[in-house]
């Protein structure tokens, strides 16, 4: 019995050393670009545009959603070197004049060269006033954690009144096949 317990602990240790097959985060856990601090708002897992409300003498309360571009960055922890990875995200893009873009960027550990590995664009999907989940097709991400470190740069744009575009989750997951 003790031998089985020791063997189980050794195998568990090897699995942890290999690294996880997925990485996920919520929109509210990223690092906000200093140019975006006056525009951004966090609420639970969400990152959206700041909403300002004023009490109006006649008519009650008047609220307005900020407009502009918010940039938030998320460090991607080391993942097991799977043959390929997919990206799943949950976001809100209400349509015209709103957009959520995710850029998976790699930085070469030797040269420091930065490159865009993959781009997600909410404008390629139907707009919705509700949050929606979309998955990239066919595992397009090729990530090499032995030679690069990675981060996701989220760029959220709003140039209209109404509900705010937003980002709730990002998930990068290893695929079993290419």
ABEGO torsion letter per residue (X at the ends): XAAAAAAAAAAAAAAAAAEBABBBBBAAABBBBAAAAAABBBBEABBBBBBBBBBBABGEBBBBBBBEBBBBBBBBBBBBBBABBBBBBBBBBAEBGBBBBBBBBBBBAAAGBBBBABBBBAAABBBBABBBBBBBBGGABBBBAAABBBBBBBBBBBABBEBBBBBABBBBBBBABX
